[in-house]
Amino acid sequence: MKTIDPTLKFFLNLTMVQAVMSRRFDAKLCLHSISLNDFMILLHLNNAPAQRLRRIDLAEKVGLTASGVTRLLAPLEKIGMIKSEAAERDARVRFVKLAKGGARILKDATATAEETANYIFHGNARKLEDATKLLIELGGSVN
């Protein structure tokens, strides 16, 4: 069998790990009635100036298309985790803003997500810093 190029091997392993991790986090975050994607949306909104972002900016931070993030936002808005807000200077621009319900869920879900991450990565703290730097260089968005 032909040897796989190290960069392709890394990419394939990263893809597999991402799928496994998503399932693990979804299983834990469902206790808060959210998915990993929902959690990431709430987290990015929480960290944004005035806790709001344009949909396109939010989509970029989460790693989804604008239409993909829009599909995720509708149920979150319906249950009061986020709200839509018009821009003061341009009525064509809409913002997504973290609502009080979303902030409350995010607080609880963050504790669950941190526990899950610590369980998964236990004993690898030194390696995590280097891996995080690499992922950010490759396009990751959470510092």
CORHU-V601409 format. One record per residue. N is the residue number from 1. RES is the residue in one letter. OMEGA is omega in whole degrees, 0 to 359 (999 if undefined). BURIAL is I if it has 16 or more other ideal C-beta (glycine too) atoms within 10 Angstrom, else O. Layout:
N	RES	OMEGA	BURIAL
N	RES	OMEGA	BURIAL
This chain:
1	M	181	O
2	K	178	O
3	T	179	O
4	I	176	O
5	D	182	O
6	P	180	O
7	T	177	O
8	L	178	O
9	K	178	O
10	F	180	O
11	F	181	O
12	L	177	O
13	N	178	O
14	L	179	O
15	T	180	O
16	M	179	O
17	V	179	O
18	Q	180	O
19	A	180	O
20	V	181	O
21	M	179	O
22	S	179	O
23	R	179	O
24	R	181	O
25	F	177	I
26	D	181	O
27	A	179	O
28	K	183	I
29	L	178	I
30	C	174	O
31	L	179	O
32	H	180	I
33	S	175	O
34	I	176	I
35	S	176	O
36	L	178	I
37	N	177	I
38	D	179	I
39	F	181	I
40	M	177	I
41	I	181	I
42	L	180	I
43	L	180	I
44	H	177	I
45	L	180	I
46	N	183	O
47	N	182	O
48	A	174	I
49	P	182	O
50	A	179	O
51	Q	178	I
52	R	179	I
53	L	170	I
54	R	181	O
55	R	182	I
56	I	178	O
57	D	177	I
58	L	179	I
59	A	180	I
60	E	181	I
61	K	181	I
62	V	180	I
63	G	179	O
64	L	173	I
65	T	178	O
66	A	180	O
67	S	178	O
68	G	179	O
69	V	178	I
70	T	177	O
71	R	179	O
72	L	185	I
73	L	184	I
74	A	179	O
75	P	179	O
76	L	178	I
77	E	182	I
78	K	182	O
79	I	171	O
80	G	177	O
81	M	178	I
82	I	172	I
83	K	179	I
84	S	185	O
85	E	178	O
86	A	175	O
87	A	182	O
88	E	188	O
89	R	184	O
90	D	183	O
91	A	179	O
92	R	183	O
93	V	178	O
94	R	176	O
95	F	170	I
96	V	183	I
97	K	176	I
98	L	178	I
99	A	180	I
100	K	179	O
101	G	178	O
102	G	178	I
103	A	179	O
104	R	179	O
105	I	180	I
106	L	180	I
107	K	180	O
108	D	182	O
109	A	178	I
110	T	177	O
111	A	178	O
112	T	180	I
113	A	178	I
114	E	177	O
115	E	180	O
116	T	180	I
117	A	179	O
118	N	178	O
119	Y	183	O
120	I	187	O
121	F	182	O
122	H	176	O
123	G	182	O
124	N	185	O
125	A	181	O
126	R	181	O
127	K	183	O
128	L	180	O
129	E	179	O
130	D	180	O
131	A	179	O
132	T	178	O
133	K	179	O
134	L	180	O
135	L	177	O
136	I	176	O
137	E	181	O
138	L	177	O
139	G	175	O
140	G	187	O
141	S	182	O
142	V	178	O
143	N	999	O
